[in-house]
């Protein structure tokens, strides 16, 4: 559901399994983000002055390993909202295979922010960490988007399989795990001071930790905002809404890290 990488099939597929998959989505983010982080780190090692290239490669790896599935969801959701039509028409637009102008603008805009923000993080010496944190944080939106209070917009499809399957307490626990792990990563891999071989505890380190925490929490907030909009416009969530939320959280997380790294 979340990556093109091969994985074993479960013995059964139902809403219980779907809910567990949503809770484990951040773990998939660790895998995808780890691969992207490795690519960014290698690109920096080979060509330290090519920050833009490293950022582009990192973003493309995440999108490619996800099969661009979430970008497609973003485009469909943007086209539906941009149409300003009734609920049934918007749902029909989201099921069509073509992409309209709102979808194109949404994809281009998100990718531009992704690359620009990650480039700034790379220049600040916090590049591979940022793509890893952002990839995990963006997948953290899935358990929140599938919390018990958010219904499915239609009776069939991926949204119906996973909608309202995750208890808020479970999503909160997943958030605490991701937040703690991100803060530990930021603390131990903070950019080094030019005059020392170890991280220096100063206002910049504090700002980085605050920014990391804010990035995680803003990703969660993105889920609340998007699902509320989906409930207002569509009556609930769909697979496209889940993908759109994930793709919106990624640039928001990267941008927050870029401003504080």
SVG drawing of the C-alpha trace seen along z (x, -y; Angstrom):
<svg xmlns="http://www.w3.org/2000/svg" viewBox="-24 -31 62 47">
<polyline fill="none" stroke="black" stroke-width="0.4" points="0.0,0.0 2.8,-2.4 5.8,-1.4 6.8,0.4 9.3,2.4 8.3,6.1 6.6,7.3 4.8,10.4 1.0,10.6 -1.0,10.9 -3.2,14.0 -6.3,11.9 -7.1,8.3 -9.8,6.6 -10.4,3.4 -8.4,4.7 -5.4,5.4 -5.9,2.0 -5.9,0.2 -2.7,1.9 -1.1,0.9 -2.0,-2.7 -0.4,-2.6 2.7,-1.0 3.0,-3.6 5.7,-5.6 7.8,-2.5 7.5,-2.3 8.6,-6.0 11.7,-4.9 12.6,-2.5 11.9,-4.9 13.4,-7.9 16.4,-5.9 17.1,-5.0 16.5,-8.6 18.8,-9.8 21.5,-7.5 21.2,-8.8 21.4,-12.4 24.4,-11.6 26.3,-9.9 25.5,-12.7 27.0,-15.2 30.0,-13.0 30.7,-12.7 29.9,-16.4 29.7,-18.6 28.8,-21.7 25.9,-20.1 23.2,-20.8 20.4,-21.1 21.3,-17.8 21.3,-16.0 17.9,-17.5 16.4,-16.6 17.7,-13.0 16.3,-12.7 12.9,-13.9 12.8,-11.7 13.7,-8.6 10.9,-9.1 8.4,-9.7 9.7,-6.9 9.7,-4.3 6.1,-5.3 5.1,-4.7 4.0,-8.4 0.7,-7.0 0.4,-9.8 1.1,-12.5 -1.7,-11.1 -4.0,-11.4 -2.9,-15.0 -3.7,-15.8 -7.2,-14.2 -8.1,-15.9 -6.9,-19.3 -8.9,-18.9 -12.0,-17.9 -11.8,-20.9 -10.9,-23.2 -14.0,-22.2 -16.2,-23.7 -18.9,-21.3 -21.3,-19.2 -20.2,-16.2 -21.1,-13.5 -19.4,-15.4 -16.2,-15.9 -16.1,-12.2 -16.5,-11.3 -13.7,-13.7 -11.4,-12.0 -12.0,-8.6 -11.1,-9.8 -7.7,-8.9 -6.8,-12.2 -5.3,-15.2 -6.6,-18.7 -5.0,-22.1 -5.4,-22.2 -3.8,-18.8 -0.8,-19.8 -0.3,-23.0 -0.6,-21.1 2.0,-18.5 4.5,-21.1 4.0,-23.3 4.6,-20.6 7.7,-19.2 9.2,-22.7 8.8,-23.3 10.1,-19.8 13.3,-20.4 13.8,-24.1 13.4,-23.3 15.6,-20.2 18.3,-22.2 18.2,-24.7 18.5,-21.8 21.5,-20.3 23.2,-23.7 22.7,-23.9 24.3,-20.5 21.0,-18.8 20.1,-17.3 19.9,-13.5 18.4,-13.9 15.7,-16.2 14.5,-13.9 14.4,-11.0 12.4,-13.0 10.1,-14.4 9.3,-11.1 8.5,-9.5 6.4,-12.5 4.4,-12.6 3.5,-8.9 2.5,-9.7 -0.5,-11.5 -2.1,-8.2 -3.1,-6.9 -4.5,-10.3 -6.4,-10.6 -7.9,-7.1 -8.9,-7.9 -12.3,-6.6 -14.1,-9.9 -13.3,-10.2 -15.7,-8.2 -15.3,-7.0 -16.6,-9.3 -17.8,-6.3 -18.7,-2.6 -15.9,-1.1 -12.3,-1.7 -9.1,-2.1 -10.7,-4.8 -13.5,-2.5 -11.0,0.2 -9.0,-2.0 -11.3,-4.8 -12.2,-5.0 -9.9,-2.0 -7.4,-3.7 -8.1,-4.7 -6.8,-8.2 -4.8,-6.9 -3.0,-4.6 -2.2,-7.5 -1.0,-9.5 1.3,-6.8 2.7,-6.5 3.2,-10.3 5.2,-10.1 7.4,-7.4 8.1,-9.4 8.7,-12.6 11.1,-11.0 13.1,-9.3 13.3,-12.5 14.5,-14.5 17.2,-11.9 18.3,-11.9 18.4,-15.8 20.3,-15.9 23.0,-13.4 23.5,-14.5 23.2,-18.3 25.5,-20.3 28.9,-20.6 30.4,-23.9 33.4,-24.9 35.7,-25.0 34.9,-21.7 34.4,-18.0 31.3,-17.6 27.9,-19.2 27.8,-22.5 24.8,-23.1 23.7,-26.6 20.7,-28.5 21.0,-27.0 20.8,-23.4 17.7,-24.4 16.2,-26.0 16.8,-22.8 15.2,-20.6 12.2,-23.0 12.0,-23.0 12.1,-19.2 9.3,-18.9 7.3,-21.6 7.7,-19.8 6.3,-16.5 3.3,-18.3 2.6,-20.3 2.5,-17.1 -0.2,-15.9 -2.0,-19.2 -2.0,-18.8 -4.0,-15.6 -6.6,-17.3 -7.0,-20.2 -7.2,-18.0 -9.6,-15.5 -11.8,-18.3 -11.9,-19.8 -12.6,-16.3 -15.5,-15.8 -17.0,-19.1 -16.6,-18.7 -16.9,-14.9 -18.5,-13.6 -15.4,-11.7 -12.0,-10.5 -10.9,-8.5 -7.6,-7.0 -6.9,-10.1 -7.4,-12.3 -4.9,-10.1 -2.3,-10.5 -2.9,-14.2 -2.5,-14.6 0.8,-12.8 2.1,-14.8 1.1,-18.1 2.8,-17.1 6.1,-16.4 6.8,-19.9 5.4,-21.4 7.8,-19.3 10.8,-20.1 10.0,-23.8 9.9,-23.9 13.2,-22.1 14.7,-24.4 13.7,-27.4 15.2,-26.1 18.2,-24.0"/>
</svg>
